[in-house]
Amino acid sequence: MAQAKLGDNVKVHYTGKLDDDIIFQTSIGRKPLEFTIGDERIIPAFEQAIVGMSPGESKNIKVSAEEAFGPYREELVQAVDRSRFPADLEPEVGQRLNMSGDAERTVEVTVIDFSESSVTLDANHPLAGEDLAFDIELIEIA
């Protein structure tokens, strides 16, 4: 039976969980995740876990915060003057916004607090600082 290797296009079903078994994302009941192993679109440890698997095979892996989305970095939390936002923007805690960064880059941020004069934004990935676990099933090697 074929085994997945670097450069293969694969389809997998997965369920991602935090340490307390809370599911943060799953493909179950939806279309499988499709990607090319080694294209660096997803967590490298997740990609590497697929290498050597055959269609129909399942496994569970744990990925440390450092290997996943990195540690939570306080320096990525910043209060921004409310005047820098569109006048019609009504911020809400938990709201995700795309902000213009340096060199025409956009950064996705989360509103974590706001007042009449400022909005506090967190540019950390929502899963930064979290150890993750994945249940993975290889569906197909394309």
N, C-alpha and C positions, 0 to 999 in steps of 0.2 A: 504494500500500500504506500502511496506517495506520502512524503513528509514535507512539511513547510520549511522553506529555506529563504535566506536573504534574497530579496528581489522578487519573491512571489507575491502576487496579488491574492489576498485571502479575504474570506468572509467569516466573521465570528459573532457569536452571541456572547454577551458579557453582562455581569452585574457587578457594579462597584459599590463597596461598603466602607464605612468608617470603622474605627476600632470598636465602637459600641453596636456594631451590626446594623446601623442605620444605612439604608440604601440611598446613595446620592445620585446614581444614574444606572439605567439598564436598557438593553436593547430587546429584552424579552417582550413579546407581543408587538414588536415593530420589526422593521427591516434590519437585518444583521449589519454590523459595522463592517465596511469594506475599506481596505487600505493595502498598500504595498509595504512589505516588511523592509525596513531600512530607509524609508522616505522621511522619517523623523517628523511625521504629522502628529504622532501620539507619544505617550510616555515610553521611552526606550525600554524600560524593564518589561512593559506590557508586550512590546514587539518581540523582545528576546524570548519571552515565555512561549510564544507561538512557534518559534523555530524548533523543528524536530517533532511537532505534533502532526497527527494524521487526521483527516476528516472524520468527524464523529467522536473524537477524543476530547475529554474535558480535563481541566486542572484548576487548582486554586493557587493563587500567588499572593504574596504580601509585598508591598512596595513602601519603603520608608519615605517620609516626607521629603528628605533630601533628594531621593531619586524620582519623586513624583513632581510636585510643584514648588519644591524648595521650602525653606523655613519662612515663617511669618516675619516680615521686616517692618518694624515700627516706622522707619524712615519713609516708607511708602504711604503713610497716612498724613494727610495735609489738609488744613483748613484753607479754603479759598474764598476770597471776597465775593459776596453775592452779586456784585455789579458785573462780574465776569461771565455771568450766565444770562441767557435770554430772559427778558422780563416776564414772559409767559410761563417759564419753567416753575412748576410747583414741586420742589424736591420731596421725596419720601424716603424714609429709612429703608434700606434694602434695594432701592432703585439702582439699576445698572445704566451707566452713561458712557458714551464714547467721547473722549476728550482729545483734542489735538495736542500732540507732543512735539518734540524736537524733530527736525528733518522730515516734516510732512507725515509723521507717524501718528496713528491714533492709539490711545491706550484706553482699555475698558476699566472703569472704576465703579466702586459701589459707594452710594451715599450711606454714611454711618451715623451722621448727626447733622443738624442744621439749626440756624437761628435766623433772625431777621437780617443780620449783617454778614453771615458766612455759611458755607456748606462744607462739612468735613467729608473728605473723599478718601477711600482706601483703594490703592492700586495693586494690592496683593491679589493673586488668584484666590477665588473663594475657598479653594482647598489647600492653600499654602499652610504649612505647618502640620498637616494631617498625614498620618500613616494610613495607607489605603490597602484594601484587600479586593481582589477580583476573582470571580468565578468566570472561567472562560471555556467556551466550547467552540472548537474549530468546525465550521460548517462546510467550507469549500475552499479548495486551492484552485484559483482560476488561471 
